[in-house]
Amino acid sequence: MKVVIIGGRGNGTVIASTIEDCRKNNYNIECVGFLSDSNEKYINNYPILGKVDKESWMRLSKSYFFIYALSSVKKAKERYNLLLDLEIPLDRFATIIHPSAVVSQEAIIGKGVVLMPFSQVGPNSKIGNHSLLLSQSFVGHDTTLGEMVFVANNATIGGNLNIGNGAHIGSNSSILENLNIGEFSVIGLGSVVLKDVSILTIVVGNPAKKLKEIEVKRRYYL
């Protein structure tokens, strides 16, 4: 499987490293380059194959698969819009699971998902399309993540949770079981969440409290 990463440095290079680890373990996968609006020609020796637009991905080989790496803490809605505007068929997205990840056989993993080193997904949980789980993150049993959810390193997500599209779960944060986390919300790093979080809301602290609401300049899709 040949994979093109949509994005640049940061999440994109971490995903490329995960693909490299998969190759070292004899997985049939390789990163062939990036789609990026950067002025660079290469990112970590991988070529930039075009811009982040519909014309660029359509010019590439039909045998290529994609991973969307353009996540943003406070602009998740806009990045989600961009993903949808690209109109890439869902079956053209790869799913990448690092060899060290622990995934229950009863879990459901969507398209375009990346599970990074030592991440864990419990039984009967569902990871929505285009979500990223960074190293040592944990998703408990019977939890549902929406599309394009970003779970940072060492975050712990309890059981029986519903997490909306585009939510950002910060590093070293913990979320109690049986809660609802709203779309495009942000859980600040190190926060301990003990109650529901509304859409487009940033919460921080232990226990987590509302910091502010996120303003959105573009329309988005429910």
C-alpha positions in Angstrom: 0.0 0.0 0.0 1.4 3.4 -1.0 0.3 6.3 1.2 0.2 10.0 0.7 0.0 12.2 3.8 -2.1 15.3 3.5 -0.4 17.8 5.7 3.1 18.8 6.7 5.5 18.8 9.6 4.2 17.9 13.0 1.4 15.3 12.7 2.5 14.5 9.2 6.0 13.6 10.1 4.9 11.5 13.1 2.5 9.6 10.8 5.4 9.0 8.3 7.5 7.6 11.2 4.6 5.3 12.2 4.5 4.0 8.6 8.3 3.5 8.7 7.9 1.4 11.8 5.2 -0.7 10.1 7.6 -1.3 7.2 10.3 -2.5 9.6 7.8 -5.1 10.8 7.2 -6.3 7.2 3.8 -4.5 6.7 3.1 -3.9 3.1 2.9 -0.1 3.4 5.1 2.9 2.5 4.9 6.6 2.5 5.4 8.0 -1.0 5.1 11.7 -0.1 3.0 14.6 1.0 0.4 17.0 -0.2 1.2 20.3 1.5 0.9 24.0 0.9 4.5 24.4 2.2 7.1 26.0 0.0 9.4 23.1 0.7 10.2 20.4 -1.9 10.7 17.7 0.6 9.6 16.9 4.2 12.0 14.5 5.9 13.2 13.3 2.5 9.7 12.6 1.3 8.7 14.7 -1.8 5.8 17.1 -1.7 3.6 15.9 -4.6 1.2 18.8 -4.8 -0.9 21.3 -2.9 -3.8 20.5 -0.5 -6.5 20.7 -3.1 -8.8 18.5 -5.2 -6.8 18.9 -8.4 -3.6 17.7 -6.8 -4.9 14.5 -5.3 -6.8 13.7 -8.5 -3.6 13.9 -10.5 -1.9 11.2 -8.4 -2.0 7.5 -9.2 -5.3 5.8 -8.4 -3.4 3.1 -6.5 -2.4 5.7 -3.8 -4.1 5.9 -0.5 -4.3 8.9 1.8 -4.1 10.0 5.4 -5.4 13.4 6.5 -3.0 15.0 9.0 -4.3 18.5 9.1 -5.6 18.7 12.6 -5.8 21.9 14.6 -6.6 22.6 18.2 -8.8 25.7 17.7 -9.6 25.4 14.0 -10.9 21.8 13.9 -14.1 22.9 12.1 -12.3 24.6 9.3 -9.9 21.6 8.9 -12.9 19.3 8.8 -14.5 21.4 6.2 -11.3 21.2 4.1 -11.3 17.4 4.3 -14.9 17.3 3.1 -14.2 19.9 0.3 -11.4 17.7 -1.1 -14.1 15.0 -1.9 -11.7 12.1 -1.6 -13.7 8.8 -1.6 -13.6 7.1 1.7 -12.2 3.9 0.3 -9.1 5.8 -0.8 -8.1 6.4 2.8 -5.6 4.0 4.5 -5.9 2.8 8.1 -2.6 2.5 9.9 -2.1 0.6 13.2 1.4 0.6 14.7 2.7 -2.9 15.6 2.8 -2.0 19.3 -0.8 -0.8 19.4 -3.3 -2.9 21.4 -6.7 -3.1 19.8 -9.5 -5.3 20.9 -10.9 -7.7 18.3 -14.3 -6.3 19.2 -13.3 -2.7 18.4 -14.3 -1.0 15.2 -11.6 1.1 13.5 -12.7 3.5 10.7 -11.0 4.6 7.5 -8.1 7.1 7.6 -7.4 6.3 11.3 -3.8 6.2 12.6 -3.1 4.4 15.9 0.4 5.3 17.0 2.9 3.4 19.2 1.5 1.8 22.4 -2.0 3.3 21.9 -4.9 1.1 23.2 -8.5 0.7 22.1 -10.9 -1.3 24.3 -13.6 -3.8 23.4 -16.8 -2.6 21.7 -15.3 0.9 21.1 -15.6 2.6 17.7 -12.9 5.0 16.4 -14.4 7.3 13.7 -12.9 8.0 10.3 -9.7 10.2 10.2 -9.1 10.1 13.9 -5.5 10.1 15.3 -4.5 8.4 18.5 -1.0 9.4 19.5 1.5 7.4 21.5 0.3 5.8 24.8 -3.2 7.1 24.5 -6.0 4.9 25.9 -9.6 4.5 24.8 -11.8 2.5 27.2 -14.5 0.0 26.4 -17.8 0.9 24.7 -16.6 4.4 23.8 -17.4 6.1 20.5 -15.1 8.6 18.9 -16.6 10.7 16.0 -14.7 11.6 12.9 -11.3 13.4 13.0 -10.9 13.2 16.8 -7.4 14.0 17.9 -6.2 12.1 21.0 -2.9 13.4 22.2 -0.1 11.3 23.9 -0.9 9.8 27.3 -4.5 10.9 27.2 -6.9 8.5 29.0 -10.5 8.2 27.8 -12.9 6.2 30.0 -15.6 3.7 29.1 -19.0 4.4 27.7 -18.1 7.8 26.3 -19.4 9.7 23.3 -16.9 12.1 21.8 -18.1 14.3 18.9 -16.5 15.0 15.6 -13.3 17.1 15.6 -12.8 17.0 19.4 -9.2 17.5 20.7 -8.2 15.5 23.7 -5.0 17.1 25.1 -1.9 15.4 26.4 -2.1 13.7 29.8 -5.8 14.5 30.2 -8.3 12.1 31.7 -12.0 11.8 31.0 -14.4 10.1 33.3 -16.6 7.3 32.0 -20.3 7.8 30.9 -19.8 11.4 29.6 -20.6 13.3 26.3 -17.8 15.4 24.8 -19.2 17.9 22.2 -18.1 18.4 18.6 -15.0 20.4 18.1 -14.4 20.9 21.8 -10.9 21.0 23.4 -9.8 19.2 26.5 -6.7 21.1 27.7 -3.5 19.2 28.5 -3.5 17.6 31.9 -7.2 18.3 32.5 -9.4 15.9 34.4 -13.0 15.9 33.0 -15.7 14.9 35.3 -18.8 16.2 33.5 -20.1 16.7 30.0 -18.5 19.2 27.7 -20.5 21.3 25.2 -19.7 21.7 21.6 -17.1 24.3 20.6 -15.9 24.7 24.2 -12.4 24.7 25.7 -12.1 23.2 29.2 -9.0 23.1 31.3 -7.9 22.2 34.8 -8.5 19.6 37.5 -11.4 19.3 37.7 -11.9 20.7 34.2 -13.8 24.0 33.9 -14.9 26.0 30.9 -12.3 28.4 29.7 -14.1 29.9 26.7 -16.1 29.1 23.6 -14.4 28.7 20.1 -15.4 31.1 17.4 -15.8 29.7 13.9 -15.5 31.8 10.7 -16.7 29.2 8.2 -19.7 26.9 7.8 -19.3 23.3 8.8 -21.0 20.0 8.2 -23.0 18.2 10.9 
